[in-house]
């Protein structure tokens, strides 16, 4: 061994020892890391098990979509909601499971979510594989995927069908109560000259609520030997049998009236189910082509004075217990209104005899209660200059000798009527409280002294100013094929029972006689959803005026909303 080799022989064991030490230390580190990773893996497995158990128990379904709207992931709960196997759902477009009328709603909300302008959940109707429709609340958010340039979407879906049904049922009961009180209020306070018109107006409300096409009041006279239809409301296109029921003999309809004499309500959902003899007994009493009918007796005390009834012509109606009670309550209110009208038109001596039961007792000297002596007169000693009183409009009951001199004013929203003077163009907003006290036939004196005669029109359809968001989508049979811009957002500005006025966002190609569907949510307690088919009647830049069409153009929900809000 040379001198040069000796350092190498000593260095080799030292290097080996150093490497062994490093490897041992590295192994110790790896074992520590492995233990940490194993512990973290076990913890993640436990979390995964817990999350899977919670996910299986949750009522929320999870659906993930790719950038094209195809389903690329679905939870077991979502599989149950959509009523199909998981293998069937994967790679299927989500639009297959959205109700037709809500396709535009989903895609509009999807665009708003991607744009970051919508973070709140929204409601749509989904459908199962077998076509069953159900209500869902959807909470959606975009999901960034590294392999995709465009984001996908994660949908958290809840079945709210029972909730929506319960909410709509409660809203319906609220409508019933509010409508009943509004009818009672009208029939109790309107002037006697307008009682007949208010009764017909009330019958129209009952018809809208009950689904009837004819609502009528029939009263007995000539010692109950004859009967007549005194008040009647008819929907468009429905005929009346009233001419044959003026001064008709009670004996002709004795079979019908025998049931009401026992103070019972008669309700028939399908007239064809009646026996031949019973069916024949109703001929001539109801509207031609009647399919269902309902009538209940009118009593004043223990005296039977007539009946109030409903006829359904267009389609059979199963009269609910709430409807029967409503008709009965309205009938009782109508009886009291007619008695009030008769009393106030009676001679003074008769009226004084009746009113003595409700008039306050005369004041006696022994009564030491304080009396009201009128308003206190305030005298301003600093300024004795008389203040000139400003002229005001004056209103009183009256009708001209010439009917052509009567001007008509519309009761807008059921609350106010706008009256304009043709002499000075001065206008006056007349509140319904004044109209109720004086009547609908008014003599108005303007501030300029000009006199005019006004007839307040109560039953003419009015439009309610609203601010509701909705969507539209073109339907089949349009003049052009479906395009990507044939659906969009709208802002509803006015609403009536038979039509709608709205503005369209953007610049859509909309023309008169175009047809499409609209969907919007009312601002009532239940946030009721309305879906209607409409035809365009007017186009003025962004303002679109449409008429409801289809099988049920007069929507009951809208009718309730118009009358009770």
Buried (B, 14 or more C-beta within 10 A) or exposed (E): EEEEEEEEEEEEEEEEEEEEEEEEEEEEEEEEEEEEEEEEEEEEEEEEEEEEEEBEEBEBBBBBBBBEBBBBBBBBBBBEBBBBEBEEBEEBEBEEBBBEBBBBBBBBBBEBBBEEEBEEBBBBBBBBBEEEEBBBBBBBEBBEBEEEEEBBBBBBBBBBBEEBEEBBEEBBEBBBEBBBEBBBEBBEEBBBBBBBBBBBBBBBBBBBBBBBBBBBBBBBBEEBEBBBBBBBBBBEEBEBBBEEBEEBEBEBBEEBBEBBEEEEBBBBBEBEEEEEEEEEBBEEBBBEEBBBBBBBBBBEEEEBBBBBBBBBBBEBBEBBEBBBBBBBBBBBBBBEBBEBBEEBEEEEEEEEEEEEEEEEEEEEEEEEEEEEEEEEEEEEEEEEEEEEEEEEBEBEEBBEEEEEEBEEBBBBEBEBBEBBBEEEEBEBEBEBEEBBEBBBBBBBBBBEEEBBBBBBBBEEEBBBEBEBEBBBBBBEEBEEEEEEEBBBBBBBBBBBBBBBBBEBEEEBEBEEEBBBBBBBBBEBEBEBBBBBBBBBEEBEEBEBBBBBBEEEBBBBBBBBBBBBB
